[in-house]
Amino acid sequence: MTDIVAVGFVPAAPLLVPAVAGGSAALDADLRDGCVSVVRRLCDTDVDAVVVAAGWHEGASWPCDATWDFGGFGVTRHPPDERPRLPWPLGIGAWLLDEAGYGGDRCFVTVGPNGRSHAEIGPSRVAVLVVGAGSARRTEKAPGHLDERAEPFDAGIARAIAAGDVGALADLDAGLATDLMCAGAPVWRWLAAEISGRQVTTAELLSDTAPYGVGYFVSWWDLSDSPAAITR
């Protein structure tokens, strides 16, 4: 039985990769540094592996030796790498693990739009790096343009993550999330199902921003089998 002992939340944001962001990379330095800090904390956890989970077209497992490739964003690897390629949201997680200097075992899981995955998430004791973004309709210039429901929807997600409220993530409105182009909702619901009944002993929301009209959350959770008060 898999024991998830820690969770890191980072956004599915290609701009985290400086080569993808290009000339605007410096503008996202604080967000990038926060994500790398969370991932380094995961890497320092006493676990058998780090599981990277992200939303995708289908729920599946991916080769553990797979790696990132951002060719769809005009960025290819130099020198070439012959390992299998990951979908870009998982690739962001793999890239962050590389940036953090993680040399341990990795597992990669995608979650389908229904919030489910048929994948086994790996060894008995793991940390999970969840890659997902909030609504993409926060401003007029956002990918989905402005929807006035987007900001309060994301505010509810931020409260749930900050409070370590597993039930609130499980109860995210799937229909509204789809309307608001919230690509992270399925993977957050999947996480909630995986840790149902567990206690979040430490919840830290490090960042809650929407610099491009898309909700980005950076956070850390510690988990325990026994009931305990949440610390923030």
Number of C-alpha atoms within 10 A of each C-alpha: 8 13 18 24 21 24 26 23 26 29 27 26 19 16 20 23 18 15 16 19 16 10 9 12 15 12 12 15 14 12 23 21 12 16 25 23 19 22 30 19 16 27 19 10 16 12 19 15 22 28 23 25 29 31 30 22 11 16 21 18 18 18 14 15 13 20 23 23 22 20 11 9 13 9 12 15 11 6 6 7 13 9 11 13 17 23 19 22 23 29 23 27 28 24 18 24 22 16 14 18 13 17 10 11 15 23 23 29 28 29 26 19 19 16 23 19 22 13 15 12 25 21 18 12 16 25 28 24 26 28 27 26 27 30 31 28 26 27 19 12 13 17 15 17 14 18 16 12 14 24 22 11 20 26 14 14 23 23 15 18 23 24 20 26 17 22 15 18 24 20 12 18 13 17 10 15 20 14 15 25 19 23 22 26 29 28 30 29 23 24 22 20 16 15 18 12 13 17 20 25 20 19 21 18 19 17 18 19 16 20 14 15 22 28 28 25 26 28 24 23 27 21 22 15 14 10 12 13 9 18 14 12
